[in-house]
């Protein structure tokens, strides 16, 4: 069972929303790996998230609103698998679970980036955090700066 409450600052994803945050159909725009993190390697992801409204468009699809660009950081990360990154990276889900530390690095979380199309990954980390959120325009890709 996925536990988004294990992500520090996850409340940033919930503010003003009518529904709980979901990574279903969100799109990964960027993935960055850096071995120089203070607590070991880090993986950062920029994810375009949105809320699916109850209203329907004239075409019969649900109205998408509250578009935001979310920067996630996973610290003390040990990458198991990263594959399929391409021109569109739609998520089925991002699941996170607590695990017992399996190595000296102290990983306590298991993360799975589950794909509908494009990127997928699995890794363990010591910490997961929402670093920033900001409004995002999916038509022109503009953001106010991450």
N, CA, C and O of each residue as an XYZ file, in Angstrom:
584
protein
N       0.840     -1.185      0.000
C       0.000      0.000      0.000
C       0.886      1.249      0.000
O       1.768      1.404      0.845
N       0.636      2.111     -0.942
C       1.444      3.323     -1.064
C       1.131      4.291      0.069
O      -0.019      4.443      0.481
N       2.177      4.938      0.561
C       2.034      5.868      1.680
C       2.629      7.225      1.302
O       3.798      7.491      1.584
N       1.832      8.078      0.670
C       2.325      9.408      0.312
C       2.651     10.229      1.543
O       3.403     11.198      1.446
N       2.105      9.872      2.708
C       2.401     10.606      3.935
C       3.865     10.429      4.349
O       4.336     11.131      5.244
N       4.588      9.509      3.717
C       6.013      9.327      3.999
C       6.874     10.379      3.291
O       8.077     10.470      3.535
N       6.255     11.163      2.423
C       6.969     12.217      1.693
C       6.876     13.510      2.498
O       5.779     14.005      2.757
N       8.025     14.057      2.892
C       8.022     15.326      3.620
C       7.414     16.425      2.747
O       7.624     16.444      1.534
N       6.675     17.321      3.354
C       6.021     18.456      2.687
C       4.944     18.037      1.695
O       4.597     18.818      0.809
N       4.401     16.814      1.819
C       3.370     16.362      0.887
C       2.135     17.252      0.966
O       1.352     17.295      0.017
N       1.946     17.954      2.063
C       0.800     18.864      2.200
C       0.814     19.944      1.121
O      -0.237     20.499      0.800
N       1.979     20.254      0.557
C       2.047     21.226     -0.538
C       1.234     20.760     -1.746
O       0.757     21.586     -2.525
N       1.073     19.455     -1.908
C       0.296     18.918     -3.024
C      -1.197     18.981     -2.749
O      -2.002     18.917     -3.678
N      -1.572     19.103     -1.493
C      -2.970     19.039     -1.100
C      -3.618     20.398     -0.930
O      -4.846     20.491     -0.917
N      -2.842     21.438     -0.801
C      -3.426     22.736     -0.463
C      -4.406     23.207     -1.534
O      -4.060     23.335     -2.709
N      -5.629     23.458     -1.096
C      -6.664     23.976     -1.976
C      -7.334     22.931     -2.850
O      -8.214     23.279     -3.637
N      -6.959     21.679     -2.745
C      -7.501     20.641     -3.602
C      -8.758     20.030     -2.996
O      -8.895     19.941     -1.775
N      -9.676     19.609     -3.869
C     -10.888     18.928     -3.426
C     -10.642     17.438     -3.234
O     -11.403     16.773     -2.531
N      -9.597     16.908     -3.845
C      -9.313     15.472     -3.793
C      -7.892     15.245     -3.293
O      -7.051     16.139     -3.390
N      -7.615     14.051     -2.757
C      -6.249     13.760     -2.324
C      -5.302     13.764     -3.525
O      -5.733     13.482     -4.644
N      -4.030     14.075     -3.316
C      -3.095     14.100     -4.438
C      -2.933     12.708     -5.035
O      -2.979     11.702     -4.326
N      -2.744     12.668     -6.340
C      -2.550     11.403     -7.038
C      -1.513     11.604     -8.141
O      -1.502     12.620     -8.836
N      -0.653     10.618     -8.277
C       0.324     10.661     -9.355
C      -0.194      9.959    -10.604
O       0.508      9.913    -11.614
N      -1.411      9.410    -10.559
C      -1.980      8.736    -11.717
C      -2.156      9.732    -12.862
O      -2.777     10.780    -12.686
N      -1.621      9.411    -14.011
C      -1.641     10.226    -15.234
C      -0.768     11.480    -15.158
O      -0.759     12.276    -16.097
N      -0.036     11.670    -14.060
C       0.930     12.772    -14.002
C       2.050     12.476    -15.001
O       2.235     11.329    -15.406
N       2.791     13.505    -15.395
C       3.868     13.311    -16.369
C       5.209     13.745    -15.793
O       5.351     14.851    -15.272
N       6.183     12.855    -15.897
C       7.549     13.170    -15.483
C       8.199     13.959    -16.619
O       8.334     13.459    -17.735
N       8.601     15.198    -16.322
C       9.233     16.057    -17.327
C      10.751     15.969    -17.280
O      11.414     16.127    -18.305
N      11.306     15.719    -16.098
C      12.767     15.670    -15.946
C      13.141     14.727    -14.813
O      12.424     14.599    -13.821
N      14.283     14.070    -14.987
C      14.882     13.227    -13.952
C      16.349     13.626    -13.860
O      17.048     13.692    -14.871
N      16.809     13.890    -12.643
C      18.213     14.251    -12.432
C      18.814     13.339    -11.374
O      18.214     13.116    -10.323
N      19.987     12.820    -11.653
C      20.735     12.020    -10.689
C      21.986     12.788    -10.317
O      22.648     13.365    -11.180
N      22.312     12.798     -9.030
C      23.505     13.509     -8.573
C      24.115     12.729     -7.422
O      23.445     12.462     -6.424
N      25.374     12.364     -7.557
C      26.041     11.571     -6.513
C      26.535     12.418     -5.351
O      27.023     11.877     -4.359
N      26.416     13.750     -5.457
C      27.010     14.651     -4.468
C      26.051     15.121     -3.384
O      26.309     16.154     -2.765
N      24.964     14.415     -3.128
C      24.034     14.829     -2.080
C      24.662     14.736     -0.700
O      25.552     13.915     -0.479
N      24.216     15.557      0.220
C      24.775     15.580      1.572
C      24.638     14.229      2.273
O      25.494     13.855      3.075
N      23.559     13.493      1.970
C      23.368     12.180      2.596
C      23.476     11.057      1.571
O      22.840     10.012      1.712
N      24.282     11.280      0.542
C      24.467     10.273     -0.498
C      23.788     10.699     -1.786
O      23.289     11.820     -1.883
N      23.762      9.818     -2.772
C      23.180     10.160     -4.072
C      21.726     10.616     -3.952
O      20.983     10.158     -3.083
N      21.337     11.531     -4.848
C      19.950     11.996     -4.892
C      19.369     11.766     -6.281
O      20.086     11.741     -7.281
N      18.071     11.604     -6.314
C      17.312     11.564     -7.555
C      16.259     12.648     -7.425
O      15.522     12.686     -6.440
N      16.184     13.529     -8.414
C      15.161     14.576     -8.433
C      14.291     14.381     -9.668
O      14.773     14.003    -10.735
N      13.007     14.647     -9.500
C      12.054     14.560    -10.598
C      11.187     15.802    -10.631
O      10.715     16.271     -9.595
N      10.979     16.334    -11.830
C       9.985     17.377    -12.052
C       8.762     16.679    -12.634
O       8.852     16.016    -13.668
N       7.624     16.829    -11.970
C       6.414     16.110    -12.358
C       5.277     17.104    -12.565
O       5.015     17.947    -11.708
N       4.605     16.999    -13.710
C       3.408     17.802    -13.977
C       2.216     17.039    -13.404
O       1.857     15.967    -13.891
N       1.606     17.611    -12.356
C       0.442     17.008    -11.713
C      -0.766     17.908    -11.947
O      -0.625     19.096    -12.240
N      -1.946     17.330    -11.815
C      -3.181     18.094    -11.985
C      -4.301     17.385    -11.238
O      -4.173     16.232    -10.827
N      -5.385     18.100    -11.079
C      -6.581     17.549    -10.440
C      -7.608     17.269    -11.532
O      -7.808     18.089    -12.429
N      -8.253     16.115    -11.455
C      -9.317     15.764    -12.396
C     -10.633     16.220    -11.780
O     -11.056     15.716    -10.739
N     -11.274     17.182    -12.441
C     -12.525     17.725    -11.920
C     -13.707     16.815    -12.204
O     -13.602     15.860    -12.974
N     -14.808     17.115    -11.587
C     -16.044     16.346    -11.819
C     -16.764     16.808    -13.083
O     -17.538     16.058    -13.678
N     -16.497     18.060    -13.489
C     -17.154     18.607    -14.669
C     -16.601     17.944    -15.929
O     -15.478     17.442    -15.953
N     -17.440     17.962    -16.988
C     -17.024     17.417    -18.278
C     -16.893     18.535    -19.293
O     -17.620     19.527    -19.242
N     -15.955     18.364    -20.219
C     -15.813     19.305    -21.328
C     -16.910     19.003    -22.347
O     -17.626     18.010    -22.216
N     -17.043     19.854    -23.357
C     -18.028     19.600    -24.411
C     -17.701     18.312    -25.161
O     -18.590     17.713    -25.767
N     -16.451     17.878    -25.130
C     -16.045     16.622    -25.769
C     -16.270     15.402    -24.898
O     -16.012     14.277    -25.326
N     -16.758     15.613    -23.656
C     -17.081     14.502    -22.786
C     -15.947     14.020    -21.891
O     -16.093     13.007    -21.207
N     -14.821     14.726    -21.882
C     -13.727     14.335    -20.989
C     -13.771     15.203    -19.728
O     -14.337     16.296    -19.727
N     -13.174     14.701    -18.680
C     -13.146     15.462    -17.428
C     -12.258     16.692    -17.559
O     -11.218     16.657    -18.217
N     -12.682     17.771    -16.927
C     -11.901     19.005    -16.898
C     -10.682     18.779    -16.006
O     -10.804     18.285    -14.885
N      -9.514     19.144    -16.511
C      -8.277     19.054    -15.733
C      -7.959     20.451    -15.218
O      -7.973     21.419    -15.979
N      -7.675     20.551    -13.931
C      -7.415     21.870    -13.341
C      -6.300     21.762    -12.312
O      -5.786     20.677    -12.038
N      -5.942     22.897    -11.753
C      -4.879     22.984    -10.738
C      -3.578     22.361    -11.241
O      -2.923     21.611    -10.517
N      -3.213     22.670    -12.469
C      -1.955     22.170    -13.022
C      -0.806     22.743    -12.199
O      -0.759     23.942    -11.928
N       0.110     21.880    -11.811
C       1.274     22.340    -11.058
C       2.496     21.528    -11.442
O       2.401     20.363    -11.827
N       3.629     22.166    -11.328
C       4.904     21.499    -11.519
C       5.443     21.220    -10.124
O       5.573     22.125     -9.300
N       5.754     19.958     -9.872
C       6.198     19.511     -8.554
C       7.623     19.003     -8.665
O       7.933     18.180     -9.526
N       8.488     19.496     -7.792
C       9.865     19.007     -7.738
C       9.978     18.075     -6.539
O       9.781     18.488     -5.396
N      10.297     16.809     -6.814
C      10.487     15.801     -5.773
C      11.972     15.499     -5.644
O      12.696     15.464     -6.640
N      12.423     15.280     -4.411
C      13.823     14.904     -4.172
C      13.850     13.660     -3.286
O      13.186     13.595     -2.251
N      14.632     12.682     -3.720
C      14.835     11.444     -2.978
C      16.310     11.385     -2.612
O      17.166     11.287     -3.491
N      16.610     11.445     -1.313
C      17.997     11.525     -0.829
C      18.460     10.176     -0.303
O      17.651      9.326      0.069
N      19.781      9.995     -0.279
C      20.351      8.734      0.185
C      19.862      7.588     -0.679
O      19.536      6.515     -0.172
N      19.811      7.815     -1.986
C      19.152      6.943     -2.935
C      20.088      5.854     -3.457
O      21.260      6.104     -3.739
N      19.545      4.644     -3.580
C      20.225      3.532     -4.233
C      19.312      3.081     -5.371
O      18.253      2.499     -5.138
N      19.735      3.357     -6.598
C      18.923      3.072     -7.781
C      18.982      1.595     -8.123
O      20.061      1.015     -8.240
N      17.822      0.998     -8.280
C      17.737     -0.388     -8.715
C      17.470     -0.460    -10.211
O      18.047     -1.290    -10.913
N      16.572      0.431    -10.705
C      16.189      0.388    -12.113
C      15.652      1.752    -12.540
O      14.897      2.387    -11.804
N      16.047      2.197    -13.735
C      15.522      3.413    -14.357
C      15.507      3.145    -15.854
O      16.559      2.910    -16.449
N      14.333      3.177    -16.468
C      14.253      2.849    -17.892
C      13.072      3.524    -18.560
O      12.133      3.967    -17.898
N      13.134      3.594    -19.864
C      12.020      4.016    -20.688
C      11.788      5.505    -20.823
O      10.769      5.901    -21.389
N      12.688      6.360    -20.330
C      12.465      7.811    -20.424
C      12.440      8.211    -21.900
O      13.345      7.857    -22.655
N      11.406      8.949    -22.310
C      11.295      9.367    -23.708
C      10.550     10.691    -23.817
O      10.572     11.488    -22.880
N       9.890     10.939    -24.950
C       9.252     12.236    -25.202
C       7.994     12.478    -24.372
O       7.545     13.617    -24.252
N       7.426     11.425    -23.803
C       6.271     11.589    -22.910
C       6.354     10.491    -21.861
O       6.511      9.320    -22.209
N       6.253     10.840    -20.607
C       6.482      9.903    -19.509
C       5.321      9.962    -18.534
O       5.378     10.655    -17.518
N       4.262      9.222    -18.857
C       3.025      9.262    -18.091
C       3.064      8.179    -17.012
O       3.396      7.024    -17.279
N       2.722      8.574    -15.808
C       2.753      7.643    -14.687
C       1.423      6.920    -14.508
O       0.352      7.483    -14.732
N       1.521      5.688    -14.107
C       0.369      4.978    -13.576
C       0.238      5.361    -12.107
O      -0.855      5.621    -11.603
N       1.407      5.388    -11.427
C       1.417      5.766    -10.021
C       2.862      5.957     -9.569
O       3.798      5.505    -10.228
N       3.020      6.617     -8.462
C       4.287      6.679     -7.744
C       3.971      6.102     -6.376
O       3.218      6.695     -5.603
N       4.549      4.939     -6.077
C       4.244      4.315     -4.792
C       5.469      4.353     -3.901
O       6.607      4.235     -4.355
N       5.201      4.518     -2.635
C       6.275      4.616     -1.656
C       5.854      3.834     -0.413
O       4.724      3.950      0.061
N       6.784      3.041      0.098
C       6.506      2.211      1.267
C       7.696      2.247      2.207
O       8.834      2.447      1.784
N       7.423      2.054      3.467
C       8.477      1.974      4.468
C       9.076      0.573      4.438
O       8.355     -0.419      4.337
N      10.408      0.502      4.528
C      11.104     -0.784      4.577
C      12.151     -0.736      5.679
O      12.545      0.338      6.133
N      12.590     -1.897      6.096
C      13.684     -1.947      7.067
C      14.986     -1.678      6.324
O      15.158     -2.140      5.196
N      15.901     -0.940      6.937
C      17.174     -0.657      6.257
C      17.840     -1.934      5.777
O      17.990     -2.894      6.532
N      18.241     -1.933      4.500
C      18.851     -3.121      3.914
C      20.353     -2.969      3.704
O      21.023     -3.917      3.293
N      20.874     -1.800      3.979
C      22.315     -1.596      3.802
C      22.781     -0.511      4.762
O      21.974      0.142      5.423
N      24.074     -0.334      4.826
C      24.658      0.612      5.779
C      24.207      2.046      5.531
O      24.287      2.880      6.433
N      23.734      2.345      4.326
C      23.296      3.697      4.009
C      22.009      4.096      4.705
O      21.660      5.277      4.717
N      21.299      3.148      5.282
C      20.102      3.473      6.058
C      18.849      3.736      5.254
O      17.972      4.467      5.716
N      18.732      3.162      4.057
C      17.502      3.363      3.287
C      16.317      2.897      4.109
O      16.361      1.833      4.726
N      15.251      3.700      4.120
C      14.064      3.333      4.876
C      12.807      3.348      4.030
O      11.730      2.990      4.506
N      12.940      3.767      2.763
C      11.795      3.857      1.872
C      12.078      3.111      0.571
O      13.187      3.166      0.039
N      11.065      2.419      0.071
C      11.128      1.791     -1.246
C      10.181      2.569     -2.148
O       9.012      2.763     -1.813
N      10.692      3.015     -3.298
C       9.914      3.843     -4.214
C       9.809      3.132     -5.555
O      10.793      2.606     -6.077
N       8.592      3.127     -6.105
C       8.374      2.594     -7.445
C       7.691      3.660     -8.279
O       6.635      4.174     -7.909
N       8.298      3.985     -9.401
C       7.717      4.889    -10.386
C       7.103      3.971    -11.435
O       7.804      3.399    -12.269
N       5.768      3.840    -11.376
C       5.073      2.896    -12.243
C       4.546      3.622    -13.473
O       3.889      4.657    -13.360
N       4.836      3.077    -14.637
C       4.599      3.748    -15.902
C       3.310      3.312    -16.588
O       2.959      2.132    -16.587
N       2.613      4.284    -17.173
C       1.592      3.998    -18.181
C       2.258      4.020    -19.544
O       1.933      3.232    -20.431
N       3.206      4.951    -19.687
C       3.969      5.082    -20.930
C       5.232      5.867    -20.607
O       5.158      6.954    -20.034
N       6.372      5.335    -20.963
C       7.622      6.058    -20.742
C       8.358      5.579    -19.511
O       8.454      4.379    -19.254
N       8.872      6.521    -18.760
C       9.802      6.235    -17.671
C       9.185      5.375    -16.563
O       8.022      5.533    -16.190
N      10.011      4.465    -16.058
C       9.678      3.710    -14.850
C      10.968      3.549    -14.063
O      12.062      3.608    -14.624
N      10.831      3.347    -12.765
C      12.020      3.239    -11.918
C      11.660      2.528    -10.628
O      10.496      2.456    -10.236
N      12.686      2.007     -9.982
C      12.545      1.521     -8.614
C      13.858      1.805     -7.898
O      14.940      1.645     -8.463
N      13.741      2.229     -6.648
C      14.921      2.562     -5.858
C      14.551      2.587     -4.392
O      13.377      2.590     -4.023
N      15.572      2.605     -3.574
C      15.393      2.808     -2.143
C      16.057      4.130     -1.785
O      16.980      4.578     -2.466
N      15.579      4.748     -0.713
C      16.161      6.028     -0.302
C      15.942      6.220      1.195
O      15.130      5.534      1.816
N      16.677      7.159      1.750
C      16.522      7.460      3.172
C      15.486      8.547      3.415
O      14.953      8.651      4.520
N      15.184      9.374      2.387
C      14.267     10.485      2.577
C      13.617     10.851      1.250
O      14.261     10.805      0.203
N      12.332     11.215      1.298
C      11.583     11.687      0.134
C      10.944     13.018      0.520
O      10.441     13.179      1.632
N      10.971     13.966     -0.411
C      10.510     15.314     -0.071
C       9.932     16.024     -1.287
O      10.455     15.905     -2.395
N       8.840     16.768     -1.070
C       8.360     17.726     -2.055
C       9.171     18.986     -1.807
O       9.016     19.638     -0.775
N      10.035     19.330     -2.754
C      10.916     20.489     -2.598
C      10.187     21.784     -2.955
O      10.354     22.805     -2.287
N       9.377     21.731     -4.017
C       8.681     22.938     -4.469
C       7.492     22.553     -5.336
O       7.475     21.494     -5.963
N       6.504     23.433     -5.358
C       5.385     23.326     -6.295
C       5.130     24.716     -6.850
O       5.355     25.720     -6.173
N       4.666     24.763     -8.071
C       4.311     26.046     -8.676
C       3.304     25.836     -9.788
O       3.232     24.749    -10.362
N       2.521     26.865    -10.101
C       1.567     26.740    -11.210
C       2.296     26.379    -12.501
O       3.443     26.773    -12.713
N       1.617     25.630    -13.353
C       2.218     25.156    -14.599
C       1.187     25.227    -15.709
O       0.028     24.864    -15.506
N       1.596     25.689    -16.875
C       0.716     25.734    -18.046
C       1.121     24.604    -18.980
O       2.179     24.673    -19.605
N       0.294     23.555    -19.087
C       0.687     22.406    -19.906
C       0.687     22.697    -21.404
O       1.280     21.945    -22.177
N       0.036     23.768    -21.820
C      -0.014     24.101    -23.259
C       1.342     24.607    -23.738
O       1.859     24.133    -24.750
N       1.923     25.571    -23.014
C       3.213     26.102    -23.472
C       4.387     25.680    -22.577
O       5.532     26.060    -22.824
N       4.094     24.900    -21.547
C       5.173     24.400    -20.683
C       5.762     25.446    -19.779
O       6.835     25.231    -19.215
N       5.093     26.588    -19.618
C       5.686     27.647    -18.800
C       5.494     27.356    -17.322
O       4.496     26.783    -16.884
N       6.492     27.777    -16.588
C       6.459     27.645    -15.136
C       7.088     28.907    -14.579
O       7.715     29.684    -15.299
N       6.908     29.092    -13.294
C       7.450     30.297    -12.679
C       8.851     30.075    -12.140
O       9.430     30.992    -11.557
N       9.411     28.891    -12.314
C      10.799     28.644    -11.917
C      10.955     27.629    -10.815
O      10.504     27.842     -9.690
N      11.589     26.537    -11.137
C      11.886     25.504    -10.133
C      13.364     25.537     -9.827
O      13.842     24.753     -9.007
